[in-house]
Amino acid sequence: MGRILYGVMGDAQGHVSRSLAVAQSLPDHEFLFLGGGSVHTVTKLGYRVEDVPMAGTLYRGTQVDLVGTAKNALQVFARSSPVVRRVASIIRELDPDLIITDYEYFTPLAAKNLGRRCVSLDHQHVLTHCSYEVPREQLLNRFFTCSAVRYLYSNATRYFIISFFMPPPKNPDTVELFPPILRKAVFEHSATEGEHVVVYVRSNTFNNLLPLLSEKKSIFHIYGMEPRNAAKNIVFKPHSVHGFLEDIASCRYIIATGGHALISESLYFGKPLLCIPVGMAYEQFLNAHFVEKMGLGRCWTGKEPTHAVLDDFESHFIEYRDAIRRHARFDNRPLNSRLEQLISEGFSKKSQS
């Protein structure tokens, strides 16, 4: 049995879902998670968690709050030295066979200070470590996001990138791409053809979306918003892993901001996506861009969608669904095999060259 230290960014559920999928795919090994925010939800499944500060992304309305996010990050980084020392102490005590970071700041720094190798396993590094045609839109957005990824979160030894679109790596010697890895709970649900639409947005974003949806005939199941008075066809749903998965498995299509984990799960169930990226969230924009480019749905970058946008999306529903059936490929085994290889080699016990 190998020991794995897994640093995870806890400001978004996608990071936690991905890390949980990895842990559940390697049940014969011991995992110690390290992170803040929603990382602690894995304790309900019996995993141990060490708490560390989190430089998460803050939002204001339908935009990333750049000033607030920067202030939060500066406060966290200003106190980084004692945190890095504590994480280094955890590494020495655990002596892990493999150290993984999913966009977590302190884990790779502590590993580097100890001369230990660390694997970055996330989707964010597709932005900086792969070659793709850069959309002309949102150049400022791209600059800020890629700068943060490159200069704050690129201290690992190797980069395993999970992506539903597979651009070539810039440096194949240190970068490897894998198809999306899905958590165990996803495989416990089967896709069916329903008529309701799932809407997944962050709380307090896209509030003007509800009046538009209330004028449509479909039933909309809303996740991520606080319940409020709304039309009869608007149903606010509480957070529930299996309830949510059953909902997306049985819906007609999905309206979401553009997070990679939800896009991957939606495509697994064969559901077209209308993506509305949060402003200044470049990863969401790029995901949504490739959803549209691959014919899997539509990307809308305006402040709020309109009747014309929804009507156009629905008119191409069959085309999107057929494209998903041609393109969507999901297989946890390639990544599992690669991680098993690194664990058996004691990858993180070796000094970095």
LODO-990354 format. One line per 10 residues: number of its first residue (from 1); their letters; for each residue x, y, z of N, C-alpha, C. Coordinates in steps of 0.001 Angstrom, whole numbers, plus 500000, padded with zeros to 6 digits. Each point is the difference from the previous one (the first is absolute). Example, Ala and Ser with C-alpha at 12.3 -4.5 7.8 and 13.67 -1.06 7.14 Angstrom:
1) as) 513190,494310,507800,499110,501190,500000,500900,501200,500000  499650,501050,499280,500820,501190,500060,499230,501090,500730 .
END
This chain:
1) mgrilygvmg) 500847,498799,500000,499153,501201,500000,500876,501243,500000  499725,500920,499084,500753,501241,499923,499345,501099,500817  500761,501037,500304,499493,501167,500721,500053,501207,499062  498886,500732,499938,499890,501142,499104,499602,501225,500796  500761,501079,499862,499616,501313,500523,499390,500775,498846  498801,500521,500210,499225,500596,498908,499568,501410,500397  500707,501028,499500,499598,501372,500234,498940,500417,499008  498905,500585,500494,498853,500311,499142,499501,501418,500273  499820,500776,498934,499348,501308,500110,498529,499779,500342  499530,500668,501044,498642,499739,500472,499001,501099,499731 .
11) daqghvsrsl) 500305,500930,499067,499060,501098,499760,498923,499639,498993  500139,498852,499336,499002,499572,499013,499828,498497,500095  498787,499535,499789,499712,498581,500170,500702,499130,498970  500359,500582,498850,500631,499205,498948,501316,499388,500431  500825,500762,500721,501286,499479,500471,499778,498824,500955  499038,500165,500896,499723,498957,500990,499426,498767,499324  499093,500190,499051,499415,498862,499280,501073,499207,499271  500932,500709,499368,501062,499326,499250,500929,499227,500946  500390,500624,501092,500905,499320,500936,499315,498802,500648  498713,500126,500261,499259,498872,500558,499904,498873,498985 .
21) avaqslpdhe) 499799,500343,498728,499966,498979,498954,501316,499238,499942  501113,500723,500132,501317,499352,499982,500132,499063,501195  499662,500476,501187,500138,499184,501205,499122,498753,499935  498774,500162,499511,499092,498856,499923,500435,499003,498939  500763,500465,499013,500496,499101,498961,501233,499223,500448  500561,500400,501142,501198,499330,500538,499722,499569,501443  499052,499078,500173,499536,499663,501351,501010,499247,500854  501057,499481,499396,500972,499211,500758,501086,500850,500654  499872,501325,499878,501041,500880,500516,499441,500942,501067  500887,500531,500822,499636,500922,501078,500135,501437,499507 .
31) flflgggsvh) 498951,500799,500213,500010,501394,499570,499914,500932,501206  500801,501048,499975,499870,501110,500929,499796,501258,499164  498831,500621,500152,499698,501216,499258,500474,501223,500777  500330,501032,499249,500481,501234,500592,499345,501158,499264  499307,500880,500726,499324,501111,499342,499014,500674,500921  499281,500969,499445,498986,500724,500753,498668,499972,499272  499047,500778,500507,498693,500093,499345,499299,498664,499902  499528,499660,498810,499182,498802,499803,500804,498701,500010  501318,500088,500141,500802,498765,500099,499537,499151,501183  499497,500658,501040,499612,499271,501209,498793,499090,499787 .
41) tvtklgyrve) 499302,500147,498882,498865,499115,499741,500432,498549,499814  501277,499758,499657,500438,498617,499779,500101,499229,501309  499976,500711,501144,500032,499293,501285,498746,499151,500194  498899,500384,499346,498767,499222,500107,500153,498621,499379  501006,499843,499148,500255,498711,499350,501175,499270,500635  500446,500503,501147,501018,499294,500761,501431,500420,499744  500209,501039,499189,501363,500458,499718,500443,501024,501049  501303,500044,500249,500566,500980,500921,500363,501276,499251  499852,501142,500693,500297,501297,499396,500822,500840,500973  501064,500598,499494,500764,501007,500732,499626,501365,499443 .
51) dvpmagtlyr) 499616,500920,500884,499538,501309,499564,501168,500943,499733  499943,500708,498859,500950,501067,499690,499227,501178,499424  500556,501218,500087,499317,501171,499426,499802,499843,498496  499033,500742,499480,499615,499831,498598,499917,501361,499318  500734,500150,498911,499946,501246,499211,498986,499825,498885  498739,499950,500374,498946,499707,499036,499561,501210,499194  499205,499727,498986,499461,501048,499126,498709,500546,500592  499888,501329,500050,498801,500659,500502,499196,500553,498828  498689,500114,500197,499115,500442,498925,499166,501190,500453  499667,500844,499043,499082,501115,500238,499047,500053,498826 .
61) gtqvdlvgta) 498728,499675,500274,499023,499944,498921,500376,498926,499000  500053,500373,498724,500316,499037,498944,501469,500049,499590  500850,500598,500863,501405,500156,499667,500885,499445,501114  501207,499581,499632,501019,499744,501006,500385,501338,500616  500065,500063,501318,500423,501203,500711,501523,500013,500032  500611,500654,499014,501458,499971,499878,500679,500635,501205  499475,501152,500459,500617,500687,501136,499854,499161,501268  498806,499490,500249,499781,499178,501184,500811,498723,499986  500084,499371,498810,500793,498778,499875,501473,500284,500250  500498,501115,499449,501403,500360,500197,500293,500292,501469 .
71) knalqvfars) 499110,500725,500672,500195,500297,501427,500012,498721,500825  499078,499116,499703,499931,498730,500723,501275,499197,499798  500488,499956,498754,501216,499257,499699,501204,500595,500722  500105,501330,499999,501131,500652,500663,500008,499710,501493  498806,499958,500623,499919,499685,501424,500460,498578,500283  499625,499079,499113,500407,498608,500174,501501,499840,499770  500506,500587,498908,501408,499839,499656,500913,500690,501001  499517,501084,500645,500812,500692,500987,500290,499115,501213  499147,499023,500230,500192,499077,501137,500423,498612,499512  500619,499939,498832,500269,498699,499379,501147,499229,500662 .
81) spvvrrvasi) 501001,500692,500524,501188,499298,500509,499670,498974,501078  499253,500355,501054,499683,498982,501006,499118,498875,499461  499156,500323,499008,499146,498960,499419,500841,499013,499211  500930,500518,499204,500885,499123,499223,500807,499104,500937  500476,500559,501114,500759,499187,500965,499122,498907,500597  498739,500333,500293,499095,498987,500575,499710,498902,498986  499783,500384,498745,499752,498989,498969,501242,499131,499806  501181,500609,500060,501242,499230,499889,500114,498996,501135  499582,500409,501191,500020,499084,501145,499046,498827,499774  498828,500291,499414,499033,498931,499682,500610,499028,498999 .
91) ireldpdlii) 500701,500535,498999,500624,499144,498989,501060,499105,500628  500812,500572,500873,501045,499182,500648,499379,498890,500843  498933,500325,500702,499365,499008,500880,499284,498917,499193  499275,500398,498966,499254,499034,499192,500918,499209,499076  501056,500643,499517,500922,499410,499025,499219,499391,498830  499242,500821,499262,499116,499465,498955,500764,499443,498804  499408,498998,499389,500540,499473,498747,499703,500943,498838  498916,500767,500136,499611,500922,498938,499385,501252,500624  500445,501149,499538,499448,501291,500401,499302,500604,498787  498722,500340,500178,499191,500557,498921,499471,501359,500434 .
101) tdyeyftpla) 499936,500924,499075,499320,501268,500253,498955,500244,498927  498788,500310,500414,498951,500443,499082,499799,501490,500248  500890,500795,499398,499929,501463,500068,500067,500514,501439  500737,499282,500837,500200,500419,501390,501388,500627,500110  500106,501109,500669,501210,500821,499980,501155,499431,500824  499727,499516,501209,501064,499698,500950,500661,498639,499784  499250,499031,499511,500527,498638,499871,501246,499921,499121  499997,500529,498764,501207,499891,499174,501178,500809,500539  499722,501124,500674,501090,500780,500580,500707,499223,501102  499215,499369,500872,500592,499208,501076,500758,498805,499437 .
111) aknlgrrcvs) 499439,499357,498984,500680,498862,499373,501322,500438,499387  499990,501139,499313,501229,500497,499369,501060,500314,501059  499583,500596,501117,500959,500321,501062,500665,498757,500573  499291,498871,499945,500543,498744,500518,500678,499167,498913  500035,500510,498773,500586,499223,498913,499141,498829,499578  498685,500115,500259,499055,498937,499631,499282,500368,498705  499685,499001,499205,499275,500227,498752,498500,500077,500254  499359,500855,499243,498562,500236,500155,499350,500018,498631  498845,499369,499889,499231,499960,498753,498827,500965,500114  499888,500901,499034,498821,500844,499883,498953,499245,499192 .
121) ldhqhvlthc) 498791,499871,500559,498926,499279,499321,498764,500888,500029  499757,500703,498913,498857,500906,499949,499646,500296,498552  499064,500898,499815,499648,500457,498651,500595,501371,499695  500273,500804,501038,500441,501380,499808,501253,500112,499134  500908,499035,500095,501260,500129,499271,499864,499755,498501  498816,499644,499542,499772,499978,498550,500157,501417,499434  499749,501008,500845,500085,501385,499556,501428,500399,499651  500971,499483,500756,501383,500457,499872,500961,498961,499458  499665,498729,500094,500941,498942,499657,499628,499241,498731  498970,500476,499280,499586,499360,498750,499922,501034,498890 .
131) syevpreqll) 500061,499508,498772,499914,500875,498826,498595,499917,499409  499387,501138,499796,498664,500051,499417,499810,501380,499371  499054,500072,499108,499688,501284,499375,499345,500905,501028  500637,501111,500300,499516,500898,501043,498873,500868,499441  498816,499930,500596,498918,500869,499549,500384,501473,500157  499585,500836,499069,500363,501414,500041,499325,500738,501152  498841,499496,500429,499278,500673,501067,500729,499864,501333  499737,500906,500888,500391,499918,501399,501512,499857,500189  500757,500814,499279,501454,499928,500121,500477,500421,501388  499370,501034,500579,500368,500426,501344,499680,498910,501011 .
141) nrfftcsavr) 498833,499394,499851,499592,498884,500843,501043,498881,499922  500403,499664,498782,500993,498947,499809,501331,500356,500672  500429,501244,499870,501272,500427,500585,499999,499807,501511  498960,500477,500680,499943,499898,501462,499952,498535,500451  499142,499216,499359,499840,498608,500422,501264,499192,499749  500553,500109,498802,501194,499216,499671,501209,500435,500820  500073,501279,500346,501093,500468,500849,499930,499343,501370  498789,499923,500568,499841,499355,501298,500351,498517,499938  499527,499313,498964,500302,498573,499858,501499,499785,499850  500619,500816,499165,501421,499806,499675,500915,500336,501177 .
151) ylysnatryf) 499731,501095,500702,500946,500490,500996,499670,499581,501439  498761,499586,500258,499627,499614,501353,499745,498500,500153  499575,499348,498929,499551,498614,500126,500752,499045,499076  501211,500346,499631,500773,499140,499096,501339,499619,500616  499944,499475,501226,501210,499577,500710,500137,498488,500094  499222,499276,499219,500055,498537,500027,501121,499495,499093  500266,498696,500096,501025,499359,499172,499420,499529,498674  498789,499438,500068,499302,499531,498806,498569,500525,500019  499405,500049,498802,498661,500546,499868,499117,499002,499265  498992,499469,500724,498990,499135,499413,498753,500864,499816 .
161) iisffmpppk) 499607,500191,498758,498890,500900,499689,498790,499185,499579  498879,500254,500682,498737,499326,499722,499167,500929,499126  499512,499521,498839,499258,500910,499132,499091,499242,499040  498787,500565,499796,499097,499412,498999,500433,500389,498591  500762,501084,499857,500666,500297,498729,501486,499763,500233  500689,499514,498998,501346,499451,500207,501034,500706,499119  500365,501244,500312,501032,500674,499212,501371,499399,500278  500929,500083,499064,501322,499406,500217,500782,500733,501082  500769,499270,500816,500816,500652,501033,501181,500735,499389  500388,501103,500624,501156,500747,499531,501298,499234,500244 .
171) npdtvelfpp) 500069,499296,501129,501194,499232,500348,499588,498588,500402  499976,499069,499074,499554,498629,500311,500869,499285,501033  501186,500497,500262,500854,499362,500997,499465,500193,501417  499263,501082,500228,499494,500279,501353,498484,500119,500064  499339,499996,498844,498549,500209,499962,499323,498818,499316  498970,499450,500639,499223,498895,499431,498517,500338,500110  499230,499663,498962,498569,500269,499996,499211,498694,500145  498860,500123,500714,499126,498857,500235,498551,500438,499820  499120,499073,499628,498573,500350,499913,499447,500276,501394  498845,500658,500082,499422,500317,501310,499838,498752,500865 .
181) ilrkavfehs) 500326,500157,501271,499799,498905,500953,498734,500301,500798  499125,499019,500092,498697,500198,500620,499932,499310,501359  499331,500652,500933,499865,499439,501348,499085,498770,499982  500169,499181,501005,499296,498725,500088,498490,500172,499921  499472,501045,500634,498546,500194,500044,499401,500188,498609  500782,500547,499065,499482,500231,498642,499594,498685,499356  500795,498961,500206,499751,498711,499349,498808,499252,500610  499456,500538,501083,498832,499383,500634,498697,500512,499402  500099,500871,498982,498813,500565,499354,500060,499751,498495  498838,499825,499410,499898,499754,498563,499234,501128,499330 .
191) ategehvvvy) 500412,500338,498794,499360,501092,499279,498609,499604,499515  499049,500904,500157,498654,499840,499463,499612,501304,499304  498932,499969,499217,499557,501179,499246,498846,500661,500734  500312,501059,500755,498961,500745,500695,499690,501311,499307  499106,500779,500580,499604,501275,499395,500439,501205,500824  500411,499809,501249,500411,501144,500811,501411,500444,499622  500344,501212,500374,501315,500578,499723,500685,500281,501333  501270,499629,500126,500777,500274,501202,500791,501295,499802  499893,500877,500982,500747,501263,499985,500926,500009,501200  501314,500119,499747,500978,499990,501088,500823,501275,499927 .
201) vrsntfnnll) 499790,500890,500952,500747,501257,500061,500377,500258,501451  501004,500860,500183,500366,500390,501356,498933,500929,500578  499870,499970,501336,499051,500891,500665,500317,501454,499657  498947,500784,499792,500099,501438,499716,500563,500319,498618  500143,499010,499136,500384,500292,498623,498811,499731,499093  499893,500769,498960,498968,499819,498978,498584,500027,500585  499745,500937,500932,498664,500108,500573,498958,500339,498943  500416,500720,498952,499049,500377,498949,499627,498836,499099  500646,498851,500222,499671,498823,499210,498611,499460,500348  499604,500128,501261,498741,499402,500453,498772,500582,499291 .
211) pllsekksif) 499888,501327,499853,498830,500525,499258,499914,499468,498577  501150,499826,499365,499995,499455,498637,499488,498562,499996  500518,499189,500915,499595,498591,500046,498525,499854,500365  499497,500915,500816,498600,499904,500432,499029,500180,498837  500468,500570,498891,499152,500203,498834,500048,498825,499019  500799,498999,500309,500102,498819,499137,499043,498914,500492  499748,499024,499145,499075,498921,500358,500677,498896,500815  501295,499872,499880,500715,498912,500679,500019,500198,501513  500232,498888,500713,500244,500039,501432,501507,500128,500220  500412,500954,500846,501418,500239,500243,500335,499671,501451 .
221) hiygmeprna) 500966,499098,500186,500490,499646,501330,501247,500818,500286  499938,500862,501006,501050,500979,500264,500890,499528,501150  501295,499951,499753,500987,499679,501033,500951,501182,500180  500387,500239,501246,500993,501029,500289,499420,501347,500370  498693,500168,499935,499333,501241,500384,499161,499782,501247  499910,501047,500820,499111,499942,501147,498550,499998,499533  499147,499163,500594,498591,499975,499595,499348,501372,500182  499108,500347,499093,499292,501276,500051,498675,499839,499272  499151,501000,500106,498734,499955,499269,500282,500000,498508  499393,499057,499306,500230,499881,498558,498795,499340,499350 .
231) aknivfkphs) 500018,499970,498688,498903,499390,499248,499920,498504,500297  498855,499411,499657,499766,498593,500324,500944,499055,499269  500541,500434,498881,500900,499112,499251,501450,500097,500476  500245,500788,501052,501334,500150,500598,500024,499225,501314  500850,498980,500074,500074,499152,501201,501417,500082,500568  500123,500517,501223,501308,500093,500643,500314,498673,500688  501171,499474,499730,500363,498677,500492,501146,500107,501004  499928,499238,501090,501097,500013,500982,501186,499194,499504  501172,500277,500579,501194,499242,499614,499885,498562,500483  500222,499086,499102,500006,498575,500300,500755,499311,498883 .
241) vhgfledias) 501017,499233,500333,500828,499377,498969,499163,499140,499082  499290,499028,500564,499234,499076,499154,498755,500664,499416  499402,500930,500737,498854,500718,499459,500381,500822,498787  501142,500662,500077,500469,500816,498884,500369,499128,498806  500716,498905,500252,500396,499120,498901,498789,499371,499322  499007,499619,500780,498779,499452,499406,499294,501054,499148  500062,501253,500465,499364,501090,499267,500676,500248,498657  501354,500032,499982,500657,500258,498713,499951,498767,499098  499929,498815,500598,499896,498783,499185,498661,499913,499278  498979,500635,500567,498657,499860,499445,499463,501275,499357 .
251) cryiiatggh) 500816,501053,499945,499505,501262,499453,500076,500019,498474  499489,501087,499413,500090,500178,498545,501333,500657,499638  500321,501092,500688,501296,500648,499801,500360,500775,501258  501171,500641,499973,500546,500641,501194,500453,501415,499665  499658,500935,500883,500518,501362,499938,500962,500162,501169  501239,500349,499725,501012,500080,501056,501059,501017,499634  500857,500319,500970,500994,501046,499784,501196,499536,499183  500395,498756,500092,501119,499528,499188,501086,499295,500770  499707,499522,501219,500984,499223,500747,500259,498662,499325  501261,499560,500044,500383,498804,499250,499344,498732,500547 .
261) aliseslyfg) 499891,499877,501318,499436,498773,500579,498552,499806,499571  499196,501069,500077,498591,499884,499613,499869,499754,498503  500811,500670,499195,499961,499744,498564,500290,498531,499720  501015,499451,500660,500375,498601,499777,498872,499052,500377  499380,500235,501155,498909,499130,500429,498792,500144,499080  499735,501206,499542,498890,500223,499077,500226,499259,498695  501215,500068,499477,500309,499304,498748,499935,498487,500179  500410,499509,501167,499910,498558,500269,498555,499524,499878  499067,500821,500479,498578,499646,499919,499376,500400,498670  500800,500575,499097,499509,500348,498676,499150,501246,499941 .
271) kpllcipvgm) 500224,500952,500908,499142,501182,500088,500667,501243,499399  499364,500631,499021,500529,501250,499447,500071,501095,501056  500907,500954,499773,500241,501054,500971,499870,501384,499382  499291,500868,500710,500048,501432,499724,500875,500601,501092  501218,500375,499645,500970,500493,500975,499983,501525,500038  499921,500548,501210,500019,501450,500216,501143,500286,500969  501230,500146,499506,501142,500160,500900,499888,501253,500870  500450,499872,501237,500096,501161,500884,501045,500951,499436  499730,501288,500019,500936,500978,499485,501354,499922,500676  501068,500104,499246,501384,499944,500457,500390,498636,500559 .
281) ayeqflnahf) 499249,498963,499668,500374,498622,500358,500426,499316,498699  501267,500154,499665,500460,499595,498672,499902,498496,499769  500240,499209,501039,499888,498551,499810,498588,499626,499586  498993,500613,500644,498614,499732,499620,499742,500424,498558  500532,501161,499628,499820,500473,498629,500614,499021,498999  501227,499526,500285,500647,499090,499058,499240,498678,499901  499530,499486,501142,499189,498782,499984,498761,500196,499129  499313,501127,500226,498780,500282,499241,500313,500191,498518  501130,500624,499722,500435,500190,498602,500156,498660,499295  500621,499018,500683,500191,498694,499372,498705,499190,499953 .
291) vekmglgrcw) 499101,500212,500962,498678,499373,499901,499335,500409,498695  500056,501296,499689,499388,500483,498764,500792,499562,498772  501322,500088,500072,500840,499652,498859,499837,498540,499604  499808,499123,501000,499843,498575,499737,498555,499622,499688  499090,500984,500032,498605,499740,499670,499219,499332,501109  500476,500138,501262,499372,499321,501129,498963,500874,500701  499898,501236,499552,499087,500948,500623,500352,501391,499535  499682,500989,500840,500235,501385,499618,500652,500761,501133  500848,500953,499637,500635,500918,500939,499352,501372,499843  499528,500561,501124,499430,501345,499975,500804,500873,500946 .
301) tgkepthavl) 500589,501079,499485,500869,500852,500809,499397,501359,500302  498735,500201,499648,499325,501232,500381,499662,499992,501480  499510,501114,500515,499686,500083,501427,498926,498989,500384  498944,499950,499246,498911,499051,500254,499525,499457,498652  499589,498744,499935,499439,499484,498750,498635,500629,499722  499566,499896,498787,498714,500565,499576,499112,498884,499471  498750,500349,499708,499106,499020,499390,500594,499466,498707  500623,500879,499224,500578,499581,498725,501112,498985,500206  500805,500183,501048,501094,499067,500288,499442,498632,500370  499008,499977,500900,499403,498728,500407,499302,499311,498832 .
311) ddfeshfiey) 499261,500767,499207,499290,499413,498866,500975,499418,498983  501103,500713,499753,500999,499502,499052,500661,498733,500519  500306,499991,501294,500607,498807,500600,499073,498802,499855  498731,500186,500343,499052,498893,499943,499766,499525,498566  500131,500898,499032,499793,499607,498606,501116,499096,499486  501154,500019,500674,501136,499166,499592,500211,498824,500962  499002,499721,500830,500144,498986,501036,500436,498647,499445  499353,499533,498959,500309,498675,499449,501430,499958,499461  500437,501088,499367,501381,500048,499496,500997,499900,501144  499745,500729,501076,500898,499939,501154,500038,498590,500579 .
321) rdairrharf) 498841,499403,500168,499930,498666,500590,500750,498981,499153  499841,500089,498690,500692,499062,499109,501517,500204,500043  500429,501248,500105,501438,500293,500075,500599,499437,501290  499256,500086,501100,500481,499447,501265,500200,498492,499866  499075,499343,499353,500122,498547,499821,501237,499634,499183  500408,500886,499088,501196,499739,499191,501291,500325,500741  499983,501040,500824,501244,500516,500566,500288,499540,501428  498979,499850,500804,500224,499775,501432,500641,498631,500257  501153,500016,500646,500720,498777,500364,500438,500101,501455  499618,499007,500788,500329,500033,501423,500581,498654,500413 .
331) dnrplnsrle) 501143,500058,500636,500664,498776,500433,500981,500366,501115  499704,499566,501208,500879,500302,501138,501291,499184,499986  500032,498936,499225,501110,499053,500097,501367,500561,499596  500126,500803,498935,501342,500504,499668,500646,500792,501128  499241,500881,500635,500561,500764,501113,500277,499097,501192  499082,499097,500297,500213,499085,501121,501289,499193,499829  500210,499489,498799,501202,499198,499736,501265,500824,500168  499957,501240,499533,501178,500868,500113,500293,500320,501461  498969,500275,500776,500209,500296,501418,500490,498768,500748  499450,498836,499678,500474,498764,500626,501486,499791,499712 .
341) qlisegfskk) 500417,500324,498802,501409,499869,499641,500873,500909,500860  499570,501248,500177,500778,500942,500805,500033,499596,501466  498872,499482,500483,499960,499545,501395,500952,498832,500210  499979,499041,499091,500872,498830,500124,501474,500381,499899  500294,501071,499259,501379,500476,499869,500443,500834,501197  499038,500381,500857,500332,500921,501073,500437,501347,499433  499238,500507,499051,500383,501185,499241,500373,501175,500898  499220,500231,501046,500233,501173,500846,501001,499746,501113  500531,498802,500076,501070,499724,500960,501362,500370,499416  500044,500215,498695,501270,500268,499331,500271,501490,499963 .
351) sqs) 501265,500368,500101,500379,501401,499898,499806,500477,498575  499625,501272,499877,499841,500577,498676,501368,500166,499360  500046,499723,498705,501251,500175,499269,500134,501428,499522 .
END
